[in-house]
Amino acid sequence: MKKTLIALCALAVGGMSLSACGSSEGADDGSITMGFAQVGAESGWRTANTTSIQESAKEAGIDLKFSDAQQKQENQIKSIRSYIQQKVDVIAFSPVVETGWDAVLQEAKRAKIPVVLTDRAVDTEDTSLYVTFIGSDFVEEGEKAGQWLVDNADASDVDKDGAINVVELQGTTGSAPAIDRKKGFEDKISADSKIKITASQTGDFTRDGGKQVMEAFLQSNPKIDVVYAHNDDMGLGAIEAIKAAGKKPGTDIKIITVDAVKDGMTALAAGEINYIVECSPLLGPQLMDVAKKVAAGEEVPDRIVTEETTFTPEQAAEALPDRKY
């Protein structure tokens, strides 16, 4: 099923231009104004995502109004309400968490301003509150990470109790990637009874958070075989903690992460990370394409999934010279 701009605008007057949805002053001359509420700048991935959106808007000739929520939902809600007051043509944002958006999205709907979700989804029963969601399949990312561990766990990973002990560095509590990457990973490792998650805590997608949590894990868990980090930055923080504890990352403790940003790929190529599941931040071109289609009254899919891959150390070394982020 596809949502159209007609449904969102609920036009009552026949022949009214669809590009005028949102009542932006720039709509009459065909220009598009987009309000984008970013999560923050918590990681290398997010920085690359912001750059992609800003550069793509410029290339597409779209007037971008940008805000940084500093990982606070209340800041994003304020920004979205500001965009509604400014009567932009399209609102786009990456939700800090999944829940708590219905009220402000209802306000956007009443103002006849279409909303596009990027990177992260929202948890709502009313899917008419947004046009489409552009981003990764986070459950699948977790599944890829878990399947690699099931396929590559060997005798050296098994402790004297016959278990493979995994510690998990979760993303921001309540966020879609944290929830879904955990679910996908757990679904896959359930196929091997030896693999156990012995500790799981949020590092809030930051390198410093990953380091602090890993330091606590190393102090409280005498036997850690594997680290599963929901993003590269937390994995890189974990590497710092592992080295400080006198252990060798990638050898004494296997590390699996998600994202594939340059710093993560560099650590992977060096053997300090064992496997990375890609999550591309370069969503700008797709977002601007959707914005133009929405403004033109064209149909867009409910869900636009980005194509992504996985990397071993050898593949990372090969890909790094041409890596864009």
BALOBA-1460 file (C-alpha; in Angstrom, 3 decimals):
// residues 325
<rec num="1" residu="m" x="0.000" y="0.000" z="0.000"/>
<rec num="2" residu="k" x="1.323" y="3.426" z="-0.894"/>
<rec num="3" residu="k" x="0.589" y="6.710" z="0.765"/>
<rec num="4" residu="t" x="0.153" y="9.753" z="-1.459"/>
<rec num="5" residu="l" x="0.389" y="13.421" z="-0.813"/>
<rec num="6" residu="i" x="-3.304" y="13.672" z="-1.626"/>
<rec num="7" residu="a" x="-4.155" y="11.622" z="1.444"/>
<rec num="8" residu="l" x="-1.957" y="13.753" z="3.635"/>
<rec num="9" residu="c" x="-3.161" y="17.073" z="2.335"/>
<rec num="10" residu="a" x="-6.862" y="16.079" z="2.371"/>
<rec num="11" residu="l" x="-7.571" y="18.664" z="-0.270"/>
<rec num="12" residu="a" x="-11.127" y="19.860" z="-0.286"/>
<rec num="13" residu="v" x="-10.890" y="22.174" z="-3.280"/>
<rec num="14" residu="g" x="-10.503" y="20.532" z="-6.686"/>
<rec num="15" residu="g" x="-7.646" y="21.662" z="-8.874"/>
<rec num="16" residu="m" x="-5.539" y="23.009" z="-6.023"/>
<rec num="17" residu="s" x="-1.822" y="22.502" z="-6.649"/>
<rec num="18" residu="l" x="-0.398" y="19.574" z="-4.681"/>
<rec num="19" residu="s" x="2.956" y="21.318" z="-4.420"/>
<rec num="20" residu="a" x="1.296" y="23.853" z="-2.139"/>
<rec num="21" residu="c" x="0.873" y="21.295" z="0.660"/>
<rec num="22" residu="g" x="2.278" y="22.948" z="3.755"/>
<rec num="23" residu="s" x="1.484" y="26.441" z="2.476"/>
<rec num="24" residu="s" x="5.151" y="27.382" z="2.153"/>
<rec num="25" residu="e" x="5.785" y="30.760" z="0.635"/>
<rec num="26" residu="g" x="8.330" y="29.148" z="-1.684"/>
<rec num="27" residu="a" x="5.843" y="26.641" z="-3.129"/>
<rec num="28" residu="d" x="4.437" y="29.064" z="-5.708"/>
<rec num="29" residu="d" x="7.720" y="29.251" z="-7.609"/>
<rec num="30" residu="g" x="8.361" y="25.518" z="-7.402"/>
<rec num="31" residu="s" x="10.987" y="25.739" z="-4.658"/>
<rec num="32" residu="i" x="10.927" y="23.330" z="-1.713"/>
<rec num="33" residu="t" x="11.685" y="24.097" z="1.917"/>
<rec num="34" residu="m" x="12.515" y="21.183" z="4.202"/>
<rec num="35" residu="g" x="12.774" y="21.231" z="7.976"/>
<rec num="36" residu="f" x="15.101" y="18.492" z="9.239"/>
<rec num="37" residu="a" x="15.383" y="17.610" z="12.947"/>
<rec num="38" residu="q" x="18.569" y="15.590" z="13.477"/>
<rec num="39" residu="v" x="19.172" y="13.345" z="16.496"/>
<rec num="40" residu="g" x="22.535" y="14.902" z="17.318"/>
<rec num="41" residu="a" x="26.212" y="14.288" z="16.615"/>
<rec num="42" residu="e" x="26.794" y="11.285" z="18.861"/>
<rec num="43" residu="s" x="28.889" y="9.260" z="16.413"/>
<rec num="44" residu="g" x="30.903" y="9.269" z="13.230"/>
<rec num="45" residu="w" x="27.887" y="7.716" z="11.512"/>
<rec num="46" residu="r" x="25.625" y="10.584" z="12.533"/>
<rec num="47" residu="t" x="28.142" y="13.180" z="11.392"/>
<rec num="48" residu="a" x="28.333" y="11.514" z="7.975"/>
<rec num="49" residu="n" x="24.526" y="11.357" z="7.855"/>
<rec num="50" residu="t" x="24.246" y="15.090" z="8.563"/>
<rec num="51" residu="t" x="26.827" y="15.919" z="5.891"/>
<rec num="52" residu="s" x="24.980" y="13.753" z="3.355"/>
<rec num="53" residu="i" x="21.675" y="15.526" z="4.055"/>
<rec num="54" residu="q" x="23.147" y="19.024" z="3.946"/>
<rec num="55" residu="e" x="25.163" y="18.447" z="0.770"/>
<rec num="56" residu="s" x="22.301" y="16.640" z="-0.982"/>
<rec num="57" residu="a" x="19.863" y="19.456" z="-0.175"/>
<rec num="58" residu="k" x="22.252" y="21.985" z="-1.680"/>
<rec num="59" residu="e" x="22.741" y="19.893" z="-4.816"/>
<rec num="60" residu="a" x="18.977" y="19.382" z="-5.173"/>
<rec num="61" residu="g" x="18.224" y="23.083" z="-4.733"/>
<rec num="62" residu="i" x="16.149" y="22.447" z="-1.617"/>
<rec num="63" residu="d" x="16.113" y="25.087" z="1.125"/>
<rec num="64" residu="l" x="17.114" y="23.137" z="4.255"/>
<rec num="65" residu="k" x="16.282" y="24.292" z="7.772"/>
<rec num="66" residu="f" x="18.403" y="22.106" z="10.072"/>
<rec num="67" residu="s" x="18.371" y="21.526" z="13.837"/>
<rec num="68" residu="d" x="20.435" y="19.336" z="16.203"/>
<rec num="69" residu="a" x="18.417" y="17.796" z="19.063"/>
<rec num="70" residu="q" x="21.487" y="16.756" z="21.072"/>
<rec num="71" residu="q" x="19.847" y="13.343" z="21.577"/>
<rec num="72" residu="k" x="16.846" y="14.799" z="23.406"/>
<rec num="73" residu="q" x="13.308" y="14.063" z="22.230"/>
<rec num="74" residu="e" x="11.940" y="17.302" z="23.652"/>
<rec num="75" residu="n" x="14.372" y="19.256" z="21.461"/>
<rec num="76" residu="q" x="13.226" y="17.423" z="18.348"/>
<rec num="77" residu="i" x="9.578" y="18.075" z="19.167"/>
<rec num="78" residu="k" x="10.313" y="21.797" z="19.600"/>
<rec num="79" residu="s" x="12.082" y="21.852" z="16.224"/>
<rec num="80" residu="i" x="9.218" y="20.090" z="14.468"/>
<rec num="81" residu="r" x="6.712" y="22.555" z="15.956"/>
<rec num="82" residu="s" x="8.927" y="25.405" z="14.775"/>
<rec num="83" residu="y" x="8.933" y="23.979" z="11.241"/>
<rec num="84" residu="i" x="5.134" y="23.737" z="11.357"/>
<rec num="85" residu="q" x="4.929" y="27.404" z="12.367"/>
<rec num="86" residu="q" x="7.299" y="28.317" z="9.529"/>
<rec num="87" residu="k" x="5.025" y="26.435" z="7.091"/>
<rec num="88" residu="v" x="7.780" y="24.396" z="5.458"/>
<rec num="89" residu="d" x="6.869" y="22.065" z="2.562"/>
<rec num="90" residu="v" x="8.267" y="18.874" z="4.092"/>
<rec num="91" residu="i" x="9.408" y="17.835" z="7.567"/>
<rec num="92" residu="a" x="11.977" y="15.068" z="7.965"/>
<rec num="93" residu="f" x="13.614" y="13.702" z="11.099"/>
<rec num="94" residu="s" x="15.444" y="10.766" z="12.678"/>
<rec num="95" residu="p" x="13.522" y="10.024" z="15.907"/>
<rec num="96" residu="v" x="15.621" y="9.889" z="19.078"/>
<rec num="97" residu="v" x="13.294" y="7.176" z="20.427"/>
<rec num="98" residu="e" x="10.380" y="5.225" z="18.955"/>
<rec num="99" residu="t" x="7.475" y="6.428" z="21.091"/>
<rec num="100" residu="g" x="5.874" y="9.743" z="22.017"/>
<rec num="101" residu="w" x="5.467" y="11.321" z="18.585"/>
<rec num="102" residu="d" x="1.731" y="11.098" z="17.854"/>
<rec num="103" residu="a" x="0.789" y="14.539" z="19.205"/>
<rec num="104" residu="v" x="3.342" y="16.567" z="17.249"/>
<rec num="105" residu="l" x="2.850" y="14.495" z="14.084"/>
<rec num="106" residu="q" x="-0.888" y="15.117" z="14.357"/>
<rec num="107" residu="e" x="-0.074" y="18.828" z="14.415"/>
<rec num="108" residu="a" x="1.948" y="18.449" z="11.199"/>
<rec num="109" residu="k" x="-0.892" y="16.500" z="9.608"/>
<rec num="110" residu="r" x="-3.437" y="19.192" z="10.531"/>
<rec num="111" residu="a" x="-1.086" y="21.755" z="8.972"/>
<rec num="112" residu="k" x="-1.004" y="19.585" z="5.828"/>
<rec num="113" residu="i" x="2.773" y="19.198" z="5.982"/>
<rec num="114" residu="p" x="4.015" y="15.724" z="4.965"/>
<rec num="115" residu="v" x="6.533" y="14.023" z="7.247"/>
<rec num="116" residu="v" x="9.361" y="11.709" z="6.172"/>
<rec num="117" residu="l" x="11.154" y="9.487" z="8.701"/>
<rec num="118" residu="t" x="14.835" y="8.834" z="8.071"/>
<rec num="119" residu="d" x="17.116" y="6.212" z="9.615"/>
<rec num="120" residu="r" x="14.787" y="5.446" z="12.551"/>
<rec num="121" residu="a" x="11.099" y="4.565" z="12.709"/>
<rec num="122" residu="v" x="8.382" y="5.597" z="15.162"/>
<rec num="123" residu="d" x="6.017" y="3.332" z="17.074"/>
<rec num="124" residu="t" x="2.488" y="4.478" z="16.201"/>
<rec num="125" residu="e" x="-0.748" y="2.813" z="15.166"/>
<rec num="126" residu="d" x="-1.561" y="5.723" z="12.840"/>
<rec num="127" residu="t" x="0.756" y="5.327" z="9.860"/>
<rec num="128" residu="s" x="-0.981" y="8.218" z="8.087"/>
<rec num="129" residu="l" x="1.105" y="10.529" z="10.289"/>
<rec num="130" residu="y" x="4.092" y="10.088" z="7.960"/>
<rec num="131" residu="v" x="4.575" y="9.557" z="4.239"/>
<rec num="132" residu="t" x="7.421" y="7.054" z="4.263"/>
<rec num="133" residu="f" x="10.385" y="5.732" z="6.208"/>
<rec num="134" residu="i" x="13.832" y="5.736" z="4.568"/>
<rec num="135" residu="g" x="16.494" y="3.648" z="6.262"/>
<rec num="136" residu="s" x="18.004" y="0.323" z="7.162"/>
<rec num="137" residu="d" x="16.406" y="-2.877" z="8.379"/>
<rec num="138" residu="f" x="17.843" y="-2.889" z="11.909"/>
<rec num="139" residu="v" x="16.517" y="-6.350" z="12.740"/>
<rec num="140" residu="e" x="18.319" y="-7.726" z="9.707"/>
<rec num="141" residu="e" x="21.518" y="-5.993" z="10.814"/>
<rec num="142" residu="g" x="21.295" y="-7.733" z="14.179"/>
<rec num="143" residu="e" x="20.582" y="-11.025" z="12.429"/>
<rec num="144" residu="k" x="23.691" y="-10.664" z="10.271"/>
<rec num="145" residu="a" x="25.811" y="-10.024" z="13.365"/>
<rec num="146" residu="g" x="24.328" y="-12.992" z="15.210"/>
<rec num="147" residu="q" x="24.643" y="-15.337" z="12.251"/>
<rec num="148" residu="w" x="28.321" y="-14.479" z="11.847"/>
<rec num="149" residu="l" x="28.932" y="-15.391" z="15.480"/>
<rec num="150" residu="v" x="27.053" y="-18.692" z="15.121"/>
<rec num="151" residu="d" x="29.054" y="-19.513" z="11.977"/>
<rec num="152" residu="n" x="32.436" y="-18.413" z="13.319"/>
<rec num="153" residu="a" x="32.426" y="-19.363" z="17.001"/>
<rec num="154" residu="d" x="35.179" y="-21.924" z="17.530"/>
<rec num="155" residu="a" x="36.623" y="-24.034" z="20.313"/>
<rec num="156" residu="s" x="38.904" y="-21.221" z="21.494"/>
<rec num="157" residu="d" x="35.831" y="-19.118" z="22.316"/>
<rec num="158" residu="v" x="34.310" y="-21.742" z="24.633"/>
<rec num="159" residu="d" x="35.170" y="-21.382" z="28.327"/>
<rec num="160" residu="k" x="35.543" y="-24.179" z="30.888"/>
<rec num="161" residu="d" x="31.781" y="-24.148" z="31.483"/>
<rec num="162" residu="g" x="31.161" y="-24.810" z="27.795"/>
<rec num="163" residu="a" x="29.748" y="-21.328" z="27.114"/>
<rec num="164" residu="i" x="30.624" y="-18.485" z="24.773"/>
<rec num="165" residu="n" x="30.096" y="-15.362" z="26.844"/>
<rec num="166" residu="v" x="28.912" y="-12.255" z="24.986"/>
<rec num="167" residu="v" x="28.629" y="-8.724" z="26.373"/>
<rec num="168" residu="e" x="26.370" y="-6.320" z="24.524"/>
<rec num="169" residu="l" x="26.863" y="-2.569" z="24.142"/>
<rec num="170" residu="q" x="23.373" y="-1.301" z="23.360"/>
<rec num="171" residu="g" x="22.447" y="1.908" z="21.575"/>
<rec num="172" residu="t" x="20.272" y="4.641" z="23.068"/>
<rec num="173" residu="t" x="17.562" y="3.096" z="25.240"/>
<rec num="174" residu="g" x="14.200" y="3.085" z="23.468"/>
<rec num="175" residu="s" x="15.640" y="3.860" z="20.035"/>
<rec num="176" residu="a" x="14.650" y="1.736" z="17.042"/>
<rec num="177" residu="p" x="18.181" y="0.532" z="16.195"/>
<rec num="178" residu="a" x="18.877" y="-0.478" z="19.787"/>
<rec num="179" residu="i" x="15.632" y="-2.441" z="20.054"/>
<rec num="180" residu="d" x="15.860" y="-4.084" z="16.645"/>
<rec num="181" residu="r" x="19.585" y="-4.863" z="16.558"/>
<rec num="182" residu="k" x="19.220" y="-6.602" z="19.904"/>
<rec num="183" residu="k" x="16.223" y="-8.603" z="18.708"/>
<rec num="184" residu="g" x="17.849" y="-9.718" z="15.451"/>
<rec num="185" residu="f" x="21.059" y="-10.756" z="17.207"/>
<rec num="186" residu="e" x="19.245" y="-12.729" z="19.905"/>
<rec num="187" residu="d" x="17.070" y="-14.482" z="17.335"/>
<rec num="188" residu="k" x="20.110" y="-15.818" z="15.487"/>
<rec num="189" residu="i" x="22.323" y="-16.806" z="18.425"/>
<rec num="190" residu="s" x="19.440" y="-18.831" z="19.883"/>
<rec num="191" residu="a" x="20.443" y="-21.502" z="17.345"/>
<rec num="192" residu="d" x="23.593" y="-22.210" z="19.409"/>
<rec num="193" residu="s" x="22.965" y="-22.942" z="23.077"/>
<rec num="194" residu="k" x="26.634" y="-22.298" z="23.918"/>
<rec num="195" residu="i" x="26.313" y="-18.578" z="23.101"/>
<rec num="196" residu="k" x="25.108" y="-16.556" z="26.095"/>
<rec num="197" residu="i" x="24.652" y="-12.800" z="26.561"/>
<rec num="198" residu="t" x="26.031" y="-12.358" z="30.068"/>
<rec num="199" residu="a" x="25.774" y="-8.554" z="30.286"/>
<rec num="200" residu="s" x="23.965" y="-5.877" z="28.308"/>
<rec num="201" residu="q" x="24.001" y="-2.118" z="28.889"/>
<rec num="202" residu="t" x="23.562" y="1.059" z="26.879"/>
<rec num="203" residu="g" x="26.579" y="3.036" z="25.767"/>
<rec num="204" residu="d" x="24.247" y="5.571" z="24.096"/>
<rec num="205" residu="f" x="25.921" y="5.082" z="20.701"/>
<rec num="206" residu="t" x="28.993" y="7.084" z="21.849"/>
<rec num="207" residu="r" x="32.649" y="6.077" z="21.939"/>
<rec num="208" residu="d" x="33.079" y="7.326" z="25.491"/>
<rec num="209" residu="g" x="29.930" y="5.469" z="26.548"/>
<rec num="210" residu="g" x="31.200" y="2.254" z="24.986"/>
<rec num="211" residu="k" x="34.531" y="2.619" z="26.784"/>
<rec num="212" residu="q" x="32.953" y="3.238" z="30.172"/>
<rec num="213" residu="v" x="30.512" y="0.339" z="29.887"/>
<rec num="214" residu="m" x="33.238" y="-2.013" z="28.661"/>
<rec num="215" residu="e" x="35.468" y="-1.030" z="31.577"/>
<rec num="216" residu="a" x="32.652" y="-1.990" z="33.955"/>
<rec num="217" residu="f" x="32.052" y="-5.254" z="32.092"/>
<rec num="218" residu="l" x="35.742" y="-6.209" z="32.322"/>
<rec num="219" residu="q" x="35.766" y="-5.556" z="36.048"/>
<rec num="220" residu="s" x="32.624" y="-7.582" z="36.753"/>
<rec num="221" residu="n" x="32.990" y="-10.380" z="34.191"/>
<rec num="222" residu="p" x="36.164" y="-12.482" z="34.450"/>
<rec num="223" residu="k" x="35.487" y="-14.267" z="31.165"/>
<rec num="224" residu="i" x="34.352" y="-12.265" z="28.142"/>
<rec num="225" residu="d" x="34.680" y="-13.951" z="24.761"/>
<rec num="226" residu="v" x="32.756" y="-11.615" z="22.464"/>
<rec num="227" residu="v" x="31.633" y="-7.980" z="22.364"/>
<rec num="228" residu="y" x="28.562" y="-7.130" z="20.299"/>
<rec num="229" residu="a" x="28.326" y="-3.341" z="19.894"/>
<rec num="230" residu="h" x="25.285" y="-1.730" z="18.280"/>
<rec num="231" residu="n" x="27.571" y="0.716" z="16.476"/>
<rec num="232" residu="d" x="31.234" y="1.201" z="15.578"/>
<rec num="233" residu="d" x="31.828" y="4.066" z="17.989"/>
<rec num="234" residu="m" x="30.906" y="1.995" z="21.043"/>
<rec num="235" residu="g" x="33.028" y="-0.839" z="19.665"/>
<rec num="236" residu="l" x="35.980" y="1.528" z="19.307"/>
<rec num="237" residu="g" x="35.482" y="2.649" z="22.899"/>
<rec num="238" residu="a" x="35.448" y="-1.003" z="23.946"/>
<rec num="239" residu="i" x="38.773" y="-1.530" z="22.155"/>
<rec num="240" residu="e" x="40.332" y="1.200" z="24.312"/>
<rec num="241" residu="a" x="39.051" y="-0.487" z="27.490"/>
<rec num="242" residu="i" x="40.204" y="-3.936" z="26.358"/>
<rec num="243" residu="k" x="43.710" y="-2.674" z="25.611"/>
<rec num="244" residu="a" x="43.864" y="-0.880" z="28.969"/>
<rec num="245" residu="a" x="42.984" y="-4.188" z="30.632"/>
<rec num="246" residu="g" x="45.993" y="-5.845" z="28.992"/>
<rec num="247" residu="k" x="43.986" y="-7.870" z="26.481"/>
<rec num="248" residu="k" x="44.181" y="-7.943" z="22.689"/>
<rec num="249" residu="p" x="40.992" y="-6.854" z="20.908"/>
<rec num="250" residu="g" x="40.000" y="-9.089" z="18.031"/>
<rec num="251" residu="t" x="42.061" y="-11.970" z="19.421"/>
<rec num="252" residu="d" x="41.482" y="-12.358" z="23.163"/>
<rec num="253" residu="i" x="38.009" y="-10.899" z="22.753"/>
<rec num="254" residu="k" x="36.164" y="-11.006" z="19.428"/>
<rec num="255" residu="i" x="34.327" y="-7.798" z="18.472"/>
<rec num="256" residu="i" x="31.271" y="-7.425" z="16.228"/>
<rec num="257" residu="t" x="29.890" y="-3.974" z="15.402"/>
<rec num="258" residu="v" x="27.371" y="-2.220" z="13.154"/>
<rec num="259" residu="d" x="27.874" y="0.832" z="10.870"/>
<rec num="260" residu="a" x="31.125" y="0.536" z="8.855"/>
<rec num="261" residu="v" x="32.364" y="4.114" z="9.264"/>
<rec num="262" residu="k" x="36.019" y="4.782" z="8.425"/>
<rec num="263" residu="d" x="37.364" y="4.498" z="11.980"/>
<rec num="264" residu="g" x="35.528" y="1.210" z="12.446"/>
<rec num="265" residu="m" x="36.692" y="-0.110" z="9.087"/>
<rec num="266" residu="t" x="40.268" y="0.876" z="9.926"/>
<rec num="267" residu="a" x="40.089" y="-1.110" z="13.174"/>
<rec num="268" residu="l" x="38.529" y="-4.007" z="11.276"/>
<rec num="269" residu="a" x="41.302" y="-4.002" z="8.667"/>
<rec num="270" residu="a" x="43.835" y="-3.999" z="11.524"/>
<rec num="271" residu="g" x="42.198" y="-7.066" z="13.087"/>
<rec num="272" residu="e" x="40.974" y="-5.270" z="16.220"/>
<rec num="273" residu="i" x="37.352" y="-5.768" z="15.129"/>
<rec num="274" residu="n" x="36.353" y="-9.110" z="13.617"/>
<rec num="275" residu="y" x="33.175" y="-8.303" z="11.700"/>
<rec num="276" residu="i" x="31.126" y="-5.235" z="10.790"/>
<rec num="277" residu="v" x="27.565" y="-5.074" z="9.499"/>
<rec num="278" residu="e" x="27.110" y="-2.023" z="7.281"/>
<rec num="279" residu="c" x="24.508" y="0.652" z="7.995"/>
<rec num="280" residu="s" x="24.871" y="3.413" z="5.418"/>
<rec num="281" residu="p" x="24.448" y="7.022" z="6.614"/>
<rec num="282" residu="l" x="24.334" y="8.399" z="3.069"/>
<rec num="283" residu="l" x="20.570" y="8.883" z="2.993"/>
<rec num="284" residu="g" x="20.626" y="12.449" z="1.675"/>
<rec num="285" residu="p" x="20.098" y="11.726" z="-2.037"/>
<rec num="286" residu="q" x="17.157" y="9.387" z="-1.319"/>
<rec num="287" residu="l" x="15.588" y="11.916" z="1.062"/>
<rec num="288" residu="m" x="15.787" y="14.764" z="-1.437"/>
<rec num="289" residu="d" x="14.358" y="12.551" z="-4.182"/>
<rec num="290" residu="v" x="11.406" y="11.668" z="-1.946"/>
<rec num="291" residu="a" x="10.889" y="15.333" z="-1.021"/>
<rec num="292" residu="k" x="10.649" y="16.289" z="-4.692"/>
<rec num="293" residu="k" x="8.203" y="13.482" z="-5.419"/>
<rec num="294" residu="v" x="6.035" y="14.413" z="-2.448"/>
<rec num="295" residu="a" x="5.999" y="18.065" z="-3.520"/>
<rec num="296" residu="a" x="5.014" y="16.988" z="-7.049"/>
<rec num="297" residu="g" x="2.136" y="14.865" z="-5.753"/>
<rec num="298" residu="e" x="3.731" y="11.583" z="-6.764"/>
<rec num="299" residu="e" x="3.258" y="8.334" z="-4.878"/>
<rec num="300" residu="v" x="6.115" y="7.040" z="-2.740"/>
<rec num="301" residu="p" x="6.505" y="3.613" z="-1.076"/>
<rec num="302" residu="d" x="5.641" y="3.254" z="2.609"/>
<rec num="303" residu="r" x="9.136" y="1.860" z="3.244"/>
<rec num="304" residu="i" x="12.402" y="2.511" z="1.417"/>
<rec num="305" residu="v" x="15.166" y="0.153" z="2.558"/>
<rec num="306" residu="t" x="18.794" y="1.020" z="1.903"/>
<rec num="307" residu="e" x="21.032" y="-1.639" z="0.353"/>
<rec num="308" residu="e" x="23.927" y="-2.615" z="2.606"/>
<rec num="309" residu="t" x="26.565" y="-5.312" z="3.025"/>
<rec num="310" residu="t" x="28.947" y="-6.771" z="5.621"/>
<rec num="311" residu="f" x="32.728" y="-6.666" z="6.007"/>
<rec num="312" residu="t" x="35.497" y="-8.995" z="7.148"/>
<rec num="313" residu="p" x="39.017" y="-7.624" z="7.848"/>
<rec num="314" residu="e" x="40.146" y="-8.499" z="4.320"/>
<rec num="315" residu="q" x="37.119" y="-6.835" z="2.728"/>
<rec num="316" residu="a" x="37.585" y="-3.735" z="4.890"/>
<rec num="317" residu="a" x="41.201" y="-3.348" z="3.772"/>
<rec num="318" residu="e" x="40.054" y="-3.519" z="0.160"/>
<rec num="319" residu="a" x="37.185" y="-1.057" z="0.610"/>
<rec num="320" residu="l" x="38.925" y="1.583" z="2.757"/>
<rec num="321" residu="p" x="40.734" y="3.541" z="0.007"/>
<rec num="322" residu="d" x="37.430" y="4.461" z="-1.635"/>
<rec num="323" residu="r" x="35.329" y="4.762" z="1.526"/>
<rec num="324" residu="k" x="33.199" y="7.938" z="1.567"/>
<rec num="325" residu="y" x="32.495" y="7.977" z="5.308"/>
